[in-house]
Each structure stands twice: as structure tokens, then as C-alpha cells.
Amino acid sequence: MDAATGSSGPLYQRIAAQIEAAIASGAMAAGARLPSVRQLAQQHGVSMSTALQVYRSLENRGVVEARPKSGYYVAPRAHALPEPMLDLRMEAPSLVNMDQVLQEFLWIVNDPLAVPSFHAQPARSLLPEAKLQALLAGVNRRHPEYASRCQMEGSAALRQEIARRAVSSGVQLRPEEIVITNGGLEAVYLALRSVASAGDTIVLESPTYFHLLQVIESLGMRALEIPTHPRDGISLEALEFATRTPGAVKACVLLPNFPNPMGSLMPVERKRELVKLTAERGITLIESDIYGELYFGEQRPPVLKSFDTDLQEKADVILCSAFTKTVAPGYRIGWVAPGRHFLKTQALKFRTSVACPMLTQEVLAQFIRDGGYDHHLRRLRAALKTQMHQMVDAVARHFPMGCRMILPQGGMMLWIEMPKHVDSREVFALARLEHIGVGRAAAFSTTRRFDHFIRLQYGEPFTAQTEAAMKRLGQIVKRLAERSPRREDQRTMPSALHA
């Protein structure tokens, strides 16, 4: 069919629809090379820019993938498994106890043979270690005084670079509004201590990440988990219901861009609605954007704080982030922009850990200033996207019927729903014996609603070992799935919204 005679809509969308239909019909297999941009333009009688727009729209939807210096290829068929279901149940706020999970966490994190590893960070082979080492030697040579002094608020040069980069996420920050922290977790810790006290209720996404639950536990606060959509982020309808009573919720701690473990991306309009809702309810919004730079689309997704400017003084958004997931996990450098809570946050930082090492801060500042960080991020995003497709394809091939997952739009996590009677505790125990790094449900929620979910990470290059591990893990899940469900699991799925 000629593109010009197709259905209504922009020309590039009609061409993209033809290609997507051909892929869906099986006419083009996963991994097949597509015509070059020039060839596509000639085939349809369109400009090169229109042909490129076709491929980019398909790439954004996960239908095709770009390979550096090679062209466009049909992406692995993530739709071989359906998407997870959304459980809309909510439970009362509760205190957190992660002691048992911590022990399991230490077991798997300290296993050097685990494939894939449990670490939610890129593999060393994807990090610019040699470049950072060279910069470190140079900074140390020029500034030996950094071994004996520090600045409480952090390196002025690094804060300048953070403020400059924040523009791409939709935020205008001044360097003097930023406090450097020991990683992203300390940033969230300081933000929480600045606005809440022991016994206060804090809203979290459900599922959320293990270390955040630990912070809530250490501060004696109560966690209120709000159901989270695997593509749309936290349920605004559930949040609106949970916050109707004034003062019932003190703050929300959220990761709207590719959170661990779900990897969802909240759409722009829902981000705007979220900021408006919390502003109207007088609730502080603490945003962690540690994965925001790891997007697979064309543009960096905006942060929640970018939507607080229209609400004048009503909105209270604290932005936290770190470099631990993108460039230098071992440097443990994060930051927080606490807004109206700056003085209290700064004082808490001084009382908690005084300051952060100047040497590594200056190294990062120079790496960013010289363009090395942007270059590294482009390579890292491309690698993670390829590894994501490889992992998704392996899971789709090896896991049994009844499993569900969603194609992530960024980050490095894959959240998998197994048949409801399969217990992630058993999967974790059996996988651990075979050195397979699996995150079980209890690490991501205080509830039991995710007992049949597991998390995998694709931050490492996909190898023959990874393929073998996914095959074996699929066999474990299949064996457990083939058992008859226990009586307590013989129940219908609660009212749920399909993802």
C-alpha cells in the first residue's frame, strides 16, 4: 500500500504503521536488518528526514532498535509475554522491618559468581574507569590540599555543573541551592529528616527499592505504599484517596523516571497532575532522579520539580539525584536541591557526615565540564538499551506461560510477574544455589502483594553465561509453576487494571 493512500495522520506515522504491521505479522523476524534510512526514503518517495522520523518513532515504541554504525533492526519481541497486572489494593501505613531481607541482600550482593549480578548499576566494562583514573591523578597532583580539607556544601565547580545540567531536565537551579551528599540515598535521608519526624506517614511507590525502605525504617516513619502502574507510574487516583485527610501524609518519596524495580516512566501530564495534587494537599514531594539520565528515547524525561514553577509558593518539591548509577558508583557522590528547606538540610548534612571528599568531586566536575560525561552517557544508554532487548528476549524464550513483563523505557531493571502461586522466595533460594542474581519481592515491598514477582537487572553485557542463567532460571520458574497451587493461592485475581 502506498503511504499516501493510507489512513489519516502524519505521513511518517502511516509508514511506521506499515512497518509495524509487517513485523507483527511475522514477515520480518526479530533481529532482521531493516532498509537504510536512504533506502526507506526512496521506497516511499519521502525525504531523508521523514524516513528518519519513521524509524525514531518505531524505536521509541520498542519496535525497532538502532545499532551504532550498523543501522536499524527489528527489536526482540517483548510482547511475547503480556504486561503485568496492576493490583489496586492498598494497606494501612506500617512500620518497616527489613532485617531478614538485609541478610539475603548481603548474600547475593557478595556473590562474585552471580550472573546476572544483583547490583543495580552498570558493569565496570561500561564505565570510564581509565579516564576517571587519569583525571584523579591530575587533580591530586594539582591540588594536594584536597587530602586535608573539604567544603561542607560541596565543590563549587561540581555544583555549577549540576546546575547547568539540570536545565535539560526542565529545572533552573543555582549552584548555591545545591548540597553535595554521600550518594543518592543520603540525599533522600536528609530530605526526609528535613520535613518529617518519627511516626509520620510517608507515601512510597509500590513496589519501591530496598534501600528506601531501610531509610524509612531507620527514621521510625511509617510507609504507605501506593499501587504503581508498570507504564504510567504511581496511581494518582489511589494517592488522591489516601491523602484526603489533612495531615495524614507528611511527604511522598517517588522515582517517576525508571525506578528500581519496575522501570516505569510517568507520562508528562501525570507528573504535572501529581505536583498539583501534592501542592494542594500541602504534602512535600521528595523526588529521586538517579536513573533519569538512562532514558532510551530521544529526550531526557523531565523531573517533577520542573512542574512546580506554575504553582508559586504552594508546591514543595525536593530534588535528589546522584552519579552512582551512571558513571562512578564507588565515588558515592549525590546531591539534593532542598528548596525552602535548604538551611535545615545543610545543618543536617553537617551533623550527619560533615562533608564529602573534595578530590572525587573535582574529578567529576572536570569530567562533566570537558564533555566526557555526555559522551559516556550516549554510549551507556546505547549499551543498556541493547542489553535490555537481549534480556527481554531471553526471558520471553525461556520463561513459562503465565509470566508477564513490560519493555522498560530506560534504567536497568526488568520486573517480572510469575504465575500467582509461584513464590519468589523459592525462586530466590533455588537461583542462589546456582549463582543467579534474582531480586525477590520482599526487597521491594512491606506487603505480600508481589510475592510472585522477581527483579532482574541488565546493567551488564549479555553473554553466553547470561543466556545459560536465563535458561536455567526459566526452568526453575517453570518447575515451580507446574506444581498445583496451594489452597491459599486458589483464588481469583482481585479487581485489577491491566497495565
C-alpha positions as CSV (number, residue, x, y, z in Angstrom):
1,M,0.0,0.0,0.0
2,D,1.3,3.4,-0.9
3,A,1.8,5.6,2.2
4,A,-0.1,8.5,0.7
5,T,-3.2,6.4,0.4
6,G,-3.1,5.0,4.0
7,S,-5.1,6.1,7.0
8,S,-5.2,9.6,8.2
9,G,-2.4,11.1,10.3
10,P,1.1,12.3,9.6
11,L,2.9,10.6,6.7
12,Y,5.7,9.3,8.9
13,Q,3.1,7.6,11.2
14,R,1.4,5.9,8.3
15,I,4.7,4.5,7.0
16,A,5.7,3.4,10.5
17,A,2.3,1.6,10.9
18,Q,3.0,-0.4,7.7
19,I,6.4,-1.5,9.0
20,E,5.0,-2.3,12.4
21,A,2.2,-4.4,10.8
22,A,4.7,-6.3,8.8
23,I,6.8,-7.1,11.9
24,A,3.7,-8.1,13.9
25,S,2.6,-10.5,11.1
26,G,6.0,-12.3,11.3
27,A,7.1,-11.1,7.8
28,M,10.2,-9.7,9.5
29,A,11.8,-11.7,12.3
30,A,13.4,-10.3,15.4
31,G,16.9,-9.2,14.7
32,A,16.3,-8.7,10.9
33,R,18.0,-5.7,9.4
34,L,15.7,-3.0,8.0
35,P,16.3,-0.9,4.9
36,S,18.7,2.0,5.5
37,V,17.2,5.5,6.0
38,R,18.1,6.3,2.4
39,Q,16.6,3.1,1.1
40,L,13.4,3.7,3.1
41,A,13.1,7.3,1.8
42,Q,13.5,6.0,-1.8
43,Q,10.9,3.2,-1.3
44,H,8.2,5.6,-0.1
45,G,9.2,8.7,-2.0
46,V,9.8,10.8,1.1
47,S,12.6,12.9,2.4
48,M,15.5,11.5,4.4
49,S,14.2,13.5,7.5
50,T,10.8,11.8,7.2
51,A,12.4,8.4,6.8
52,L,14.5,9.0,9.9
53,Q,11.3,10.2,11.8
54,V,9.7,6.9,10.9
55,Y,12.5,4.8,12.5
56,R,12.8,7.0,15.5
57,S,9.0,6.7,16.2
58,L,9.3,2.9,15.9
59,E,12.4,2.9,18.1
60,N,10.6,4.9,20.8
61,R,7.9,2.3,20.9
62,G,10.4,-0.6,21.1
63,V,9.5,-2.0,17.7
64,V,13.0,-1.5,16.2
65,E,16.4,-0.8,17.6
66,A,19.3,1.3,16.3
67,R,22.8,-0.3,16.3
68,P,25.7,2.1,16.2
69,K,27.3,2.3,12.7
70,S,25.1,-0.6,11.5
71,G,21.5,0.7,11.0
72,Y,18.1,-0.3,12.3
73,Y,16.9,-3.8,13.2
74,V,13.7,-5.5,14.3
75,A,13.7,-5.4,18.1
76,P,13.3,-8.6,20.1
77,R,9.7,-9.4,20.6
78,A,9.0,-8.2,24.1
79,H,5.3,-8.7,23.5
80,A,5.9,-12.5,23.6
81,L,4.9,-12.1,27.2
82,P,2.0,-9.9,28.2
83,E,2.3,-6.9,30.6
84,P,2.0,-7.2,34.4
85,M,-1.3,-6.6,36.1
86,L,-1.9,-3.6,38.4
87,D,-3.0,-4.6,41.9
88,L,-5.1,-1.7,43.2
89,R,-5.3,-2.8,46.8
90,M,-3.9,-0.5,49.5
91,E,-2.9,-1.4,53.0
92,A,-2.6,0.8,56.1
93,P,0.6,2.7,56.8
94,S,3.0,0.5,58.7
95,L,6.4,0.5,60.3
96,V,9.2,-1.2,58.3
97,N,11.4,-4.2,59.3
98,M,14.0,-5.2,56.7
99,D,16.4,-7.2,58.8
100,Q,15.7,-10.6,57.2
101,V,15.8,-9.1,53.7
102,L,19.1,-7.3,54.5
103,Q,20.7,-10.7,55.3
104,E,19.5,-12.1,52.0
105,F,20.7,-8.9,50.2
106,L,24.2,-9.3,51.6
107,W,24.3,-13.0,50.5
108,I,23.6,-12.2,46.9
109,V,25.4,-8.9,46.6
110,N,28.6,-10.6,47.9
111,D,28.4,-13.5,45.5
112,P,31.2,-12.8,42.9
113,L,29.9,-15.6,40.7
114,A,26.3,-14.3,40.4
115,V,25.1,-13.9,36.7
116,P,23.5,-11.5,36.3
117,S,24.7,-9.8,39.4
118,F,22.3,-8.2,41.9
119,H,23.9,-4.8,41.7
120,A,21.6,-2.1,40.3
121,Q,24.5,-0.4,38.5
122,P,26.3,-0.6,35.2
123,A,29.1,-3.2,34.8
124,R,32.7,-2.0,35.2
125,S,33.3,-2.5,31.4
126,L,30.6,0.1,30.7
127,L,32.2,2.8,33.0
128,P,35.0,5.2,32.1
129,E,37.4,4.0,34.8
130,A,40.6,4.7,32.9
131,K,39.5,8.3,32.1
132,L,38.5,9.0,35.7
133,Q,41.7,7.5,37.0
134,A,43.7,9.8,34.7
135,L,41.7,12.8,35.9
136,L,42.1,11.7,39.5
137,A,45.9,11.7,39.2
138,G,45.9,15.1,37.6
139,V,43.6,16.7,40.2
140,N,45.6,15.1,43.0
141,R,48.8,16.5,41.6
142,R,47.5,20.0,41.2
143,H,45.5,20.1,44.4
144,P,47.3,18.1,47.2
145,E,45.4,20.2,49.7
146,Y,42.2,18.2,48.9
147,A,43.6,15.4,51.1
148,S,43.3,17.7,54.2
149,R,40.3,19.9,53.6
150,C,36.7,19.8,52.4
151,Q,33.7,22.2,51.9
152,M,30.5,21.5,53.8
153,E,28.2,22.4,50.9
154,G,30.4,20.6,48.4
155,S,32.6,21.5,45.5
156,A,31.6,24.8,43.9
157,A,32.8,23.5,40.5
158,L,30.6,20.4,40.8
159,R,27.6,22.3,41.9
160,Q,28.0,24.6,39.0
161,E,28.0,21.7,36.6
162,I,25.0,20.1,38.3
163,A,23.0,23.4,37.9
164,R,24.0,23.6,34.3
165,R,22.9,20.1,33.5
166,A,19.6,20.5,35.4
167,V,18.3,22.6,32.6
168,S,17.9,19.5,30.4
169,S,15.5,18.1,32.9
170,G,13.4,21.2,32.9
171,V,14.8,22.8,36.1
172,Q,16.5,26.1,36.8
173,L,18.9,25.7,39.8
174,R,21.5,28.0,41.2
175,P,24.7,26.3,42.5
176,E,24.2,27.8,45.9
177,E,20.9,25.9,46.2
178,I,22.6,22.5,45.9
179,V,24.1,20.4,48.7
180,I,26.5,17.6,47.8
181,T,25.8,14.3,49.6
182,N,27.3,10.8,50.1
183,G,25.3,9.2,47.3
184,G,21.6,9.5,46.4
185,L,20.4,7.7,49.5
186,E,21.9,10.3,51.8
187,A,20.2,12.9,49.7
188,V,16.8,11.3,50.3
189,Y,17.7,10.7,54.0
190,L,18.4,14.4,54.6
191,A,15.3,15.4,52.7
192,L,13.1,13.2,54.8
193,R,14.7,14.4,58.1
194,S,14.2,18.0,56.9
195,V,10.4,17.6,56.6
196,A,9.2,14.7,58.7
197,S,9.7,13.0,62.1
198,A,9.4,9.6,63.6
199,G,5.8,8.3,63.4
200,D,4.9,10.3,60.3
201,T,3.4,8.6,57.3
202,I,5.4,8.7,54.1
203,V,4.0,7.7,50.7
204,L,6.1,5.3,48.6
205,E,5.6,3.7,45.2
206,S,4.7,0.1,45.4
207,P,6.9,-1.6,44.6
208,T,9.8,0.5,45.7
209,Y,13.5,-0.1,46.3
210,F,15.1,-1.8,49.2
211,H,17.3,0.9,50.4
212,L,14.5,3.4,50.6
213,L,12.6,1.1,52.8
214,Q,15.7,0.9,55.0
215,V,15.8,4.7,55.3
216,I,12.1,4.7,56.4
217,E,12.8,2.0,58.9
218,S,15.9,3.8,60.4
219,L,13.9,7.0,60.8
220,G,11.0,5.3,62.6
221,M,8.5,6.5,60.0
222,R,5.5,4.7,58.6
223,A,5.4,3.6,54.9
224,L,2.2,3.9,52.9
225,E,2.6,2.0,49.7
226,I,0.6,3.3,46.7
227,P,0.0,1.0,43.8
228,T,2.1,1.8,40.8
229,H,1.4,1.2,37.1
230,P,4.1,-0.5,35.2
231,R,3.9,2.2,32.4
232,D,2.2,5.2,34.0
233,G,3.8,5.3,37.4
234,I,2.1,5.8,40.8
235,S,-1.7,5.7,40.8
236,L,-2.9,9.3,41.2
237,E,-6.4,8.0,41.9
238,A,-5.1,5.9,44.8
239,L,-2.9,8.8,46.0
240,E,-5.8,11.2,45.9
241,F,-7.9,8.9,48.0
242,A,-5.1,8.2,50.5
243,T,-4.4,12.0,51.1
244,R,-7.9,13.2,51.6
245,T,-7.5,13.6,55.4
246,P,-5.4,16.7,56.1
247,G,-2.1,15.9,57.7
248,A,-2.4,12.1,57.2
249,V,0.6,12.1,54.9
250,K,3.7,14.2,55.6
251,A,5.7,13.5,52.4
252,C,6.0,11.4,49.3
253,V,9.3,9.9,48.1
254,L,9.0,9.0,44.5
255,L,11.1,8.0,41.4
256,P,9.0,8.9,38.4
257,N,11.8,8.1,35.9
258,F,12.7,4.4,35.6
259,P,12.5,3.4,39.3
260,N,14.0,0.2,40.7
261,P,12.5,-2.4,40.4
262,M,9.7,-1.5,37.9
263,G,11.4,0.7,35.4
264,S,8.2,2.7,34.7
265,L,8.1,6.2,33.2
266,M,5.4,8.5,34.4
267,P,3.9,10.5,31.5
268,V,4.4,14.2,31.5
269,E,0.8,15.1,32.1
270,R,0.5,12.8,35.1
271,K,3.7,14.3,36.5
272,R,2.0,17.7,36.3
273,E,-1.1,16.4,38.0
274,L,1.0,14.8,40.7
275,V,2.7,18.0,41.6
276,K,-0.6,19.9,41.6
277,L,-2.2,17.3,43.8
278,T,0.6,17.3,46.4
279,A,0.7,21.1,46.4
280,E,-3.0,21.4,47.0
281,R,-2.7,18.9,49.9
282,G,0.3,20.6,51.5
283,I,2.5,17.5,51.0
284,T,6.2,17.7,50.4
285,L,7.3,15.8,47.3
286,I,10.8,14.3,47.5
287,E,11.9,13.2,44.1
288,S,14.9,10.8,43.4
289,D,16.0,11.1,39.8
290,I,19.0,8.7,40.0
291,Y,18.0,6.9,36.8
292,G,16.7,9.9,34.8
293,E,19.8,10.1,32.6
294,L,19.4,6.5,31.5
295,Y,16.5,7.0,29.0
296,F,16.1,5.0,25.8
297,G,14.0,7.6,23.9
298,E,15.1,10.8,22.1
299,Q,14.8,13.2,25.0
300,R,15.6,13.2,28.7
301,P,12.3,12.9,30.7
302,P,11.5,16.0,32.8
303,V,11.7,15.8,36.6
304,L,8.7,16.5,38.8
305,K,10.4,19.7,40.1
306,S,10.1,21.2,36.6
307,F,6.3,21.5,37.1
308,D,6.4,23.4,40.4
309,T,7.0,26.8,38.9
310,D,3.4,27.4,37.9
311,L,2.2,26.8,41.5
312,Q,4.2,29.6,43.0
313,E,4.7,29.0,46.8
314,K,2.2,26.1,47.1
315,A,4.4,23.4,45.7
316,D,7.2,21.9,47.8
317,V,9.4,19.6,45.7
318,I,12.8,18.5,46.8
319,L,15.0,17.1,44.0
320,C,17.6,14.4,44.8
321,S,20.0,12.7,42.4
322,A,23.4,11.0,42.2
323,F,26.2,9.9,39.9
324,T,26.2,6.4,41.4
325,K,24.1,4.8,38.7
326,T,25.7,6.4,35.7
327,V,29.4,7.0,36.0
328,A,31.2,6.3,39.3
329,P,29.3,4.0,41.8
330,G,32.3,3.9,44.1
331,Y,32.6,7.7,44.4
332,R,29.3,7.8,46.2
333,I,28.5,11.3,45.1
334,G,24.9,12.6,45.2
335,W,23.2,15.9,45.6
336,V,20.0,17.5,46.9
337,A,18.2,20.7,46.0
338,P,16.1,21.2,49.1
339,G,14.4,24.5,48.1
340,R,12.8,26.2,51.1
341,H,14.4,23.5,53.4
342,F,18.0,24.4,52.4
343,L,19.2,25.7,55.8
344,K,17.8,22.8,57.7
345,T,19.2,20.3,55.2
346,Q,22.6,21.9,55.2
347,A,22.7,21.7,59.0
348,L,21.6,18.1,59.0
349,K,24.3,17.3,56.5
350,F,26.9,18.8,58.8
351,R,25.6,16.8,61.8
352,T,25.3,13.6,59.8
353,S,28.5,13.3,57.8
354,V,30.0,16.9,57.7
355,A,31.1,16.9,54.1
356,C,32.1,14.8,51.1
357,P,35.6,14.1,49.7
358,M,36.7,17.1,47.5
359,L,39.1,15.0,45.3
360,T,36.4,12.9,43.7
361,Q,34.0,15.8,43.4
362,E,36.6,17.8,41.5
363,V,37.3,14.8,39.2
364,L,33.6,14.5,38.3
365,A,33.3,18.3,37.8
366,Q,36.1,18.2,35.3
367,F,34.8,15.1,33.6
368,I,31.4,16.8,33.1
369,R,32.9,20.2,32.1
370,D,35.1,18.6,29.4
371,G,32.3,16.8,27.7
372,G,33.3,13.3,28.9
373,Y,30.1,12.7,30.8
374,D,27.8,13.4,27.9
375,H,29.9,11.2,25.6
376,H,29.9,8.4,28.2
377,L,26.1,8.7,28.7
378,R,25.4,8.3,25.0
379,R,27.5,5.1,24.9
380,L,26.0,3.8,28.2
381,R,22.4,4.4,27.1
382,A,23.0,2.6,23.8
383,A,24.6,-0.4,25.6
384,L,21.9,-0.6,28.2
385,K,19.2,-0.5,25.5
386,T,20.8,-3.3,23.6
387,Q,21.3,-5.4,26.8
388,M,17.7,-4.7,27.8
389,H,16.4,-6.2,24.5
390,Q,18.7,-9.2,24.9
391,M,17.5,-9.8,28.4
392,V,13.8,-9.3,27.5
393,D,14.2,-11.7,24.5
394,A,15.9,-14.4,26.7
395,V,13.1,-14.1,29.3
396,A,10.4,-14.4,26.6
397,R,12.1,-17.5,25.2
398,H,12.8,-19.3,28.4
399,F,10.1,-18.4,30.9
400,P,6.9,-20.4,31.0
401,M,3.3,-19.3,30.0
402,G,1.7,-17.2,32.7
403,C,4.7,-14.9,33.1
404,R,4.4,-11.2,32.4
405,M,6.8,-8.3,31.9
406,I,7.0,-4.9,30.3
407,L,9.6,-3.4,27.9
408,P,11.4,-0.7,30.0
409,Q,11.9,2.7,28.5
410,G,15.0,3.3,30.5
411,G,17.0,2.4,33.6
412,M,18.4,-1.2,34.0
413,M,15.7,-3.2,35.7
414,L,13.3,-5.9,34.5
415,W,10.2,-6.6,36.7
416,I,8.7,-10.0,36.0
417,E,5.3,-11.3,37.2
418,M,5.2,-15.1,37.5
419,P,2.1,-17.3,37.9
420,K,0.4,-16.3,41.2
421,H,1.2,-19.5,43.0
422,V,4.9,-19.3,42.3
423,D,6.7,-17.9,45.4
424,S,9.6,-15.6,44.7
425,R,11.2,-16.9,48.0
426,E,11.6,-20.3,46.4
427,V,12.8,-18.9,43.2
428,F,15.4,-16.8,45.0
429,A,16.6,-19.8,47.1
430,L,17.0,-22.1,44.1
431,A,18.6,-19.4,41.9
432,R,21.0,-18.5,44.7
433,L,22.3,-22.1,44.7
434,E,23.2,-21.7,41.0
435,H,24.6,-18.2,41.4
436,I,21.8,-16.4,39.5
437,G,21.2,-12.9,40.8
438,V,17.5,-12.5,41.4
439,G,15.7,-9.9,43.5
440,R,12.7,-11.3,45.3
441,A,9.6,-9.4,46.2
442,A,10.3,-8.8,49.9
443,A,13.1,-6.5,48.9
444,F,10.7,-4.1,47.2
445,S,7.6,-4.0,49.4
446,T,6.4,-4.5,53.0
447,T,3.3,-6.1,51.7
448,R,2.7,-9.6,50.3
449,R,1.2,-8.5,47.0
450,F,4.4,-9.0,45.0
451,D,5.3,-12.5,46.3
452,H,5.1,-13.8,42.8
453,F,7.3,-11.2,41.2
454,I,11.1,-11.1,40.7
455,R,13.5,-8.5,39.5
456,L,16.4,-8.9,37.1
457,Q,18.9,-6.3,36.1
458,Y,20.5,-5.8,32.7
459,G,23.4,-3.5,33.6
460,E,26.0,-6.0,32.3
461,P,26.8,-7.1,28.8
462,F,24.7,-10.1,27.8
463,T,27.0,-13.1,27.4
464,A,26.7,-16.9,26.9
465,Q,26.7,-17.1,30.7
466,T,23.8,-14.8,30.9
467,E,21.9,-16.8,28.3
468,A,22.6,-20.0,30.3
469,A,21.5,-18.4,33.5
470,M,18.2,-17.2,32.0
471,K,17.6,-20.7,30.6
472,R,18.1,-22.2,34.0
473,L,16.1,-19.6,35.8
474,G,13.2,-20.2,33.3
475,Q,13.4,-23.9,34.1
476,I,13.2,-23.1,37.9
477,V,10.2,-20.9,37.4
478,K,8.5,-23.5,35.1
479,R,9.1,-26.3,37.6
480,L,7.5,-24.3,40.4
481,A,4.7,-23.1,38.1
482,E,3.8,-26.7,37.2
483,R,3.0,-27.6,40.8
484,S,-0.6,-27.4,41.8
485,P,-1.4,-24.1,43.5
486,R,-1.5,-24.2,47.3
487,R,-5.0,-23.9,48.7
488,E,-4.5,-20.4,50.0
489,D,-3.4,-19.3,46.4
490,Q,-6.5,-20.8,44.8
491,R,-8.3,-17.5,44.5
492,T,-9.3,-15.2,41.7
493,M,-7.2,-12.2,40.9
494,P,-8.6,-9.1,42.8
495,S,-10.1,-6.3,40.8
496,A,-7.2,-5.0,38.8
497,L,-6.4,-2.8,35.9
498,H,-4.4,-4.3,33.1
499,A,-1.2,-2.5,32.6
